Amino acid sequence: MRHIISILSCVTALFAAAQRPLPVTGSWLNLFYQDERNKYTNPEAVDNTDPDLWRAKIDQMHRMGIEYVVLMAVANDGKADYPSKIMPLAYSSDRKSPVDAILDRAADNGMKVFLSIGWAENQDDNLKRPEILNRQLEIMDELAALYGVHEAMYGWYLPVEDCLGPVLPESSVKAVNRLVDKARKLTPGKKTMISPYGFFCSDFDNPLFAERIGRLKVDIIAYQDEVGCVREEFPLPRLRENWKKIKAVHDRTGIELWANCELFTWEKDLNSRKSALIPAAQGRITGQLQAATDGGVSRIISFASCGIFDDGSDNYTLGQPGISAAAYKEYRRWLKGDEKYLLLEQSMSGKLANRAKDDSKPFFDGIYGDENPSNKAWQKLASGNTDFELDTKGCSRVFLRFLDCRKKGLRLPYKVALSVPDENGNYRLVAVKDIPHYPNDLHDTWIEGIVLTIPESDKARVSILCDGTTLLDEITLL
């Protein structure tokens, strides 16, 4: 019992003062099926005009901790999901509209909704075309009249998802500002938000980059982190620096800095309208949330949580069969502060010390790798069994970090075991953990951790069993 209390005390002391990553507190809702990307998140076979569907999903998002709901679009293919007078209805007139159902249930839950003003035509709206911009302004007129004083109406999502890189186009600045001017005139005090992409190719050092961001009149910019879209082969290492660079830009403006963390990966090809969005591994998501938080964002929202996670609690199950429910449970495990994820977060932020630090040995030098297999901290373990002898005096746990990168032929071990010597010096097995391979690993690279509790012993042996090449960077004694 004293040993258990000692372990708990150590965990409490280690993380009490540490800032955990911000959780996901906002999410887009996509009301329409457009293409194969929506195969699981908003299936073609589902009645997407059913108000009960959206009530159920708003409730589920609320249970997940979502505070902000962002509508991707309120119209598509010339039909509206709200009681429009300028477009035919996409839903039956004897039903409550999806937009009304979402706003009303969000109000019941104390949630805040960003209304969209798209699409004038479809998901490829081009605001450079005057007729598209004018129709979006007409949609805003209607929505303001219908919902401008609704309890849940928090602001506007302006679907100007233009590329930041190398700098935001002047045409985007003008389009955003015209929409913001209109929004403020119609609904004074309501927030306005955009969510551009292009971090990976942005020229942060170009004075024009900061100048154009600074001229935007929008209240919030929720930058797409592009990790799900894998715009770079290994996006997370450079993303950490890019968040800090964009934070420096925002510090000179009055614009709130939010992160749009992509919680999805792809079932088939990357960034293809013929490939479904499916849940990413929690290890990858943890890295995204940590990077955004360390970079100074004030809030993390996501495209998307609905249909990526599903808790299976209602009659409208969305998401990849089986895996979306498992992904939801794993996210909740992270949210509640599972020790493995706490240690991963600390190691990603450079705040996890190794009590066995030995600069002469790569697995005990206190240096942790990032999500790139070429990082020198990662060391290869060959297929088979690899043993490490540990001096565990005064230590209660051992934490091991591995890199999962299927696209480079690198996999996690399938088992990790811990043994300690008996009074005769013979090692006996005291703990073993199987390491399941996450199925949605076609495109992503992420860090996985394993924690083992050490019985009171001055020595221990960790055995790592691999069925292929495995990367390990550190064996941390705590």
N, C-alpha and C positions, 0 to 999 in steps of 0.2 A: 504493500500500500504506500509506503514512504517513497518507493521508487516511482510509482505512478504520479504521486503528488509532485515529486521533483520534476518529472517530465512536463507536467502541466504548467508548473511555475516558470520553467524555462521558455516554453512556448509563449506564455503571456508576456514575459519580459522582452522577448525578442521582437514581438510585433505590436506591443502597446503603443509605442511612439511612432510607428511607421505609417505612412500614408498609403492606404490601399488604392489600387486603381479605381477610378470612377466607374460605377456600373452603367449599364445601358438604361437610360431613362426616357428615351424617345424612339419612335419607330414610324416609318412610312407604312401606310396601308395602300395597297394597290387594288382598286375596285374592279378592274377589268382584266379579262384574259386577252393578251396580245399575241403571244407566240410561245414556243416551246420552253422558254425560260420560266414560264408560269405553270409548268406541268404539275408541280407539287404545291407551290405556294398559293396558287389561285386557279385551280384546274378548270379546264374547259367544260368538264362534265358537271361542275357544281353550279347551282343557281346563284350567281353572284349578285343578283338583285334582291335576294331574300333578306329582309331586315333582321330576321332572327339570327342569321349567320353573323352579321356584323355586330349585333348586340353580344353574342357569345364571344366573339374574338376581342371586342373591347374589354369585356370582363376578364378574359384570359390575360390580356396585356397588362391590365391593372394588377392582377395577382403577381405578374412577373416583375413589377416595379416600374412599369412604363407610366410616365406622367404626361408626356407630349405625344400626340398623335398627329402625323403629317399625312394629309391626303395627297397621293401621287397625282391623281387627276379626278375631276368630277364630270368629265365628258370624254367621249371617244367615238370616232367614226361618225361625228355629227349628231350623237345622241347624248342626252344628259342624265346623270344619276341624281338629279335634284329637280324640283318642280320648275323647270325652265319655260319661258314663253318665247324664246328665240330658237329653241331646238326641240325636236320630238323627244319623248322620254325613252330611256333605255329600260325602264321598269314598268310594271303594270300600274295603271293609275289608281287601282283599288287598293294598292299597298302604300305603306309609308316608304318614302324614298330611302335608299341606302345612306345618303348624306344626313338626312334627318335622324335616322336610326343611330348613326354613329355619334352625332352631336348630342342627342338626348341621353344616350347611355354614358357617354363621356362625362356629361354634366352630373349624372347620378354618382359617378365614381370620383368626382373632383378632378378630372383630367382636363388638359388643355389641347385644343385642336387648331392646327394650321390648315386653313382652307387653300386648296389649289385653285388656279385660274386656267388650268389646261384641262383637256387639250382642245384647241380650236379645231384641229383635224384629228390628229393621232399622236403617238409617242414621238414622231419625227417633226413636230411643230418647229418651224423656222421663223424666228422673230424678225428676221431681216425682210420677210415678206409683210408688207403693210396690212394685208387682209388678215394675217394670222395674229399680229399684235393687236389689231383693232377688235378682233373677235375675243381675244383674251380679256381685253378691257371691258367688253360687253358682258362677259361672264362675271367679271368682278362686280359690275354694276348690279347684276341680278343677285349675286350671293350677298353683297352688302345689304341690299334691301330685305332679303329673306332672313339673314343670320347675323347681321352686324351687331345686334344687341343680345345675341344668344349667350347664355351663361358660359358655355364651353368654348366659344369662339375667341381664340387667343391671338391669332394673327394670320398672315398670308405666307404660303409657300409659293415663291415665284419660280416657275420651272424654266429658269435660264441656266441650264446645265452646260455652260460653255467651258472650253478648255482654258486653264490658267496659263498653260505653257506655250511659248516661253514667258509671255505676259498676257493678261486678259485683253481681248480685243476691244477696241474703242466702241465698236457697235454694241458689245455686250454691256458696257458701262452705260451707254445711252438708253438701251432697252430696259435695263434694271431700274434706272433712275426715273424713267417715265412711269413704270409700273408702281414704284414706290410713291411717287407724287400722287398718283391716282388713289392708291390705298389710303394714304394719310388724309386725303381730302374726304373720302367716303367713310372711313372708320378711324377717326383720330384716336391715338393712343394704342392701336393694335400693332403688334410686332410684324416685321417683314423679314423673310429669310430666303437665302439662295444656297445651293449646294453644288458648287462647281467641282470639276475634276482636273487633273493635270499636275499633281504634285511632282510626279516623277520627271517631268520635263520642264519644270518652272525655273526661270532664271531669277532667283531671289536677289542676286547682286546687281541686277539691272535696275537703275533708279526708276525706270518706267513701270516696273512691276509694283512697287510700293505706291507710286503716284496714282496708278489706276485703281488699286484697291482702296486707297484713301479717298478717292472721289465718289465711291459708291455711297448712296444714301441709305442703304439697307441696314437694318438693325443687327442681323445675325448672319454670319457665314459659317455654314457647316461643311467643311471641306471633306470630300470623299477621300478616304485613306488609300483606296485602290489596292488593298491587300487581297481582297477577294478576286479582283480582276487580274492580279499578278502582272501589272504593267512592267515590272522588272522581274528577273528570274528569282531574286531573293529580295523582296521589297522592304522587309522590316528593318534591317540595319540602317539604311539611308533614311527611311521614314522617321526614325527617331531624331535625326538631325534636322529634317525638314520641318517637323512640328516646332522645333525651337526657332527656326528661321522665320516661320510664318507668325509665331508669337511675337517676335521682335517687330514685325511689320504692324501687327494689330495693336501693339502697345502705343503706337503713334496715331491711332485712330480711335473713334468711339464705337467701333463695331465689335460686338461680342464674338469670341472665337469658340466655335463648337467643332466637334469631330463627328463625321459620319463614318463610323466603322462598319465595314462590310463583313457581315457574319456568315456570308455564303461562300461556297466554292462551286465547282462546275461538275456536272455528271459526265459530260463528254468533253467537247472542245472548249477552250477558253474563249470568253467574250463572243459567243455565238448565239444567235437567236434560235438555233436548233439544239441548244444544250440547256438542260434544266438547272436551276439554282437549287443547291442542296446544302445541308448544314456543314460548316467547317468544324474542325477539331477544337475542343476547348483550349488545348495548349496553344494553338495559333491565336485564338481569340484573346487569351490572357496576354499574349505579347502585344496585340493591337491596343488593348485597353491600357496596358502599362505604358506603352510608347506615347499615347495621346495624353495621358495624365502627367507623365514626366515632362511632356512638351508644353504644358501650361494651358490646355484647353479648359473651359469652364463647365462644359457639359458634353456627354457622349450620347449621340442618337445613332440610329442605324437603318440602313436599307438592307435587310429588314429583319424584324423578329417574327412577325405573323407569317406562318407557313414555313419558316425555318425552324423555329421552336414550336412545339405543340404539346400541351400537357395532357391531352386526351380526356379532358374532363367534360366535354360536351358532345353533342351529336353532329358536330361539323368539323370532324378531324381533317386538318390540312397537313401538308409536309410530306417528306420522304417516308414511306411506310416503315415504322419501327425506329428508324434512326432519328427522326425529328423529336420523338418522345424521349429517346435516350439522351439526345443533345440538350433538351430542356432540363432533364434531371442533372446532367453534368454541370450546366450553367448554374443551377440552384446550389449545387455542391460548392462551386467556386464562390458564389455570392455569400454563402454562409461561412466562408473562411476555412475551407478544408486545408489542412496543414501542407499538403503537397503544393497547392497553388500559392499559399503564403510564401513558401520557400522559393518557388519559381519567380514570384514577383520580386522578392528581395534580390535574388541572383541577377535578374534582368536589369535592376536598377543599380547594381554594383554595391549593394549594402549587406551582402551575406558573407560573413567571415568564416573561414575554415579553421577549426581548432587544430587540425592536423597540418597546418600550413608548412610546406617544405618546398622552397623555391627550386630545389634540385630535382624534384619529381613532378612531372606534368599533371598528374591526377590529384596532387595535394598542394598546388602552388597558389591557390586562391584566385586563379584567373579563369573567368567564365567566358565561353564563346557566345556568338550571336547566331542568328538563323541563316548563316552562310557556311556550308561545309568546308570552304577554303580557309576559314578563320583558324589561325594557328593553335588556338586552345584545344580544338578537337583532335582527338587521337583515335586511331583505328584499332578496333578489336576484331580479330579474325573469327571465322566460323568455328564453333566449338565452345569449350568451357575455359574461361579465364578467371583465375583466383587472385585476390588481393588480401594480403595480411595487414591487419589494422591494429594500431595501438589505441585502444578505446578507453583507457583509464580516465574516469571522470566524465565520459560522454554517454549520452542516452539515446541518440539517434544517428543514423547515417543517411545522407541524402545523395542520390546519384542522378546526374543529368545526361540525357541522351538526345540525339538529333534524329528526327524522323524526316527522311527525304527520299521518298520512293523514286522520284524522277531521276535521281542520281544513283539509284541502286543501293541506297542506305536505309536500313531498317532497324527498328528497335529490337533488343533482345527479346526472347520469348519467355525468359524466366530469370529472376534474380533471387539468390538464396543467401541466408546469413547463418553462420555456424560459430559456436564458441567452444573453447576447450573445457573438458571435464577435469576432475582432479588428477587424472592420469595423463593429461595432455592430449587426449584424443578428441577431435572435433565432432560435435554433435549438432545436427540441424535444429535451429530454433525458430526460423522464419523463412517463408518462401512466398514470392509473389509472381503470379503469372501476369504477363503484360499483353493485353489484347491489342491487336493491330486495328486501328481505326479504318473503316472501309473507304471513307471519302478522302483518299490521300493521293489522288492522281496528279494534282498540280501544286500542292502546298509543301512548305517546309516549316517545321515547328519543333520546339524544345519540349521534351517530356521529362518528368521527374518521378523518382521512386523514393519513398521514405520507409526505412526499416527501423524498428525499435530494438535497441541493444540491451540485453539483460546485463545485470551488474557483473562486469567482466573486464579484465585489463587487456584482453586480446579478443579479436574476432576475425573471421574470414568472410569476405564477400565473394560469391561465385556468380559470374555472369554467363549465361548460356545463350549463345547466338546461333542462328541458322543462316547467317550471311554476314556481310561486313556491317559493323556497328560503330558509330561514333560516340565516344564518351569524353567529356571534358573535365569533370571534377567528381571526386568522392569526398563529400563534405561531412566532417564529423561535428556534431552539435552537442 
